[in-house]
Amino acid sequence: MTKTSRLKARLLHEAVEDNLATMSGRLPKPLRRRARLTAKWGGRSATAMFFVAMIGAVRLAVGGGTAAGMVNAVPRDPVVASRPAVVAPSSFSRPKPLNAAALALAVRRVVIDAGHGGTSHGTSSESGLVEKDVTLDIAERLRGRLAGSGLTVLMTRAGDDSMSLRQRSDFANRAQGDLFVSIHVNALAPRNRGIETYYLGPSGAPADDAIAAHDNRDSGYSLADLRSLLDRIYIDAKKDESRRLAESVQHALLRHLRRINDAVEDRGVKTAPFVVLVGTEMPAILAEVSCLSNDEEAVLLRRAGYRQSIADALFDGIQAYLSEGDVDGGKETGNGSE
């Protein structure tokens, strides 16, 4: 028998079996095979489809996306559809800064900080003039001018005392000072000279960092205080008033000292992270009133008259700050010290 004959015979045999099965109420053989497969895999397929649907739902919930087919398949509630859509605002306007002058706050107490002291000598000239002595002399002269105007004046140090920067700012806070003025003399490259006034903020240049690092050596803080110090430097509510005070003092220093020393340079109003300014709770500045590392200015700083001119300039700058802001200079009478 040929191969073709055998194939025809097999097909005829299967057709006869299928007819007999149909006549007896049973499924033909091909359908019986499909039924067995359905029974075997049907349950597993339903489970797989369930997990696929769950994964899709999770992706939609997390990603916030929608599937076009699913949206079209779900009928919308006519009541919900009629409600107006709530649109979230894309942005919120920032609150405007407060102008402290609007509060008409009185300035009655000024804290003067003579830079360095005790074991902290500061910078020095080649002739042996030391910063801590210069700053204390200028601070005493400024105290006399301010006390004579009726303000209460407090000195962080009245002699050659060692004080950390933290102790100085803590003293000013306990005394409830309204203004804080720290007096220093600068140390720059020998040919550089001039004056500059700082208020609290990040440094604008590496040179300002170097000056701040020099004056921050006796801070009284440790690395554990870094976070709180940074917060105060970058988020400082008194910054605007400190800037205004610094600008007023810088302008007065230039005006006074150029009458005597026409070569004095305007090094500007700047920000730097001076630790003594970080801890204060009132408007605060640090004035570099001269440059002790410059030979010509060191000679001038030896003169009592020049140091008095610096004190007078600081006084005029503070008075101009009070006048420009229309601040109530409600003075307390007394001998100018506590």
Phi, psi and omega in degrees: 000133181285168181296323180293322180293320179295321180296319179296320181295321180293317180295321179294321179296317181293324179294321179295319180296320179295321178296317180295321179295319179296319180295329182269002176090008178261161177286145173299161185303314179300321180288327177295323179295318180294323179295321179296320179294319179298317180296327184282318189252350184301314181297321180292323179295318180298320179296317179298317180297325179297315180293324177298317179296321180295317180298318178298319180295319179296317179299320180294321182292318183285314184278347180073010182270174177225151175259130186300321181294319181293320180296318181290334185281335184265121180290143180275142176290121183299330179290315180294320182296333182280346182284144178291141181288140178267118182257123179287141179296138183287332179203160178247137179287139179284144178295144180285144180295149181274132173275114184298335180297334180293340180274349179052050181279138181281148171248110183241332184236129178243128177260123178255130181244110175279115187301144177065203184126152180064235181284348178264101185278337187076209179272169180212158178268169178293336180277355176100005177286131188250140184302316186300329179283321180296314184293324180293321180295316179295320180298320179295321179293320178293321179302318180296319180293315182293318179296323179295337178274357177102357178281151171276130184239134177235139181250132177294328172217138180254357180213196181277068186254145174274125178218134174286161178297325178294321178295325180293312180292324177297320178299315180297321180291317180295326180281355181056047178294149178266331176223151179229124181234115178258129186253128179220164168238147193272163172229109182233184173302145189310323183277346181278150180203180177118182183233152178208149182233134186246150164230171191288136177166176176291152182292146178269347183202155179303327179297324178292324176299319181295318179295316179297318180298323179296317182277348181266004188297326181253054188286324186087358177259161176239177181297337178294340180270005187301313184298314181293326178294316179296320179300319181289326181292316187268339179235090188231109184293336183269008188297317183298317179292324178295319179297316181296320176295318180297318179296319181294317180291317179300316179298317181292320178299316179297315183297317183286311189286333178289345173291331182258319185233091185289353179270359182298137183260143175270103179270000168091174173264128189223168171247147176198154183276061175290124186296327181295336177274334183297316187280347183284147182257006180237167174307133188216142178224162172232118184254122171268094195279350178193183183233102185288340179281351176267127186300318182293319180286331176296322176297316179297320183292343176285343183272130180298325181295323180289321178293326176292323177297322177295315179298319179297321179295317178298319178298313181297322179296320178293317179296320178295323177299316180295321182287318183296326182271003184053037180278139178293107179278041181307108189269151171256131179281157179151190184271004176083017178209162178224000000 
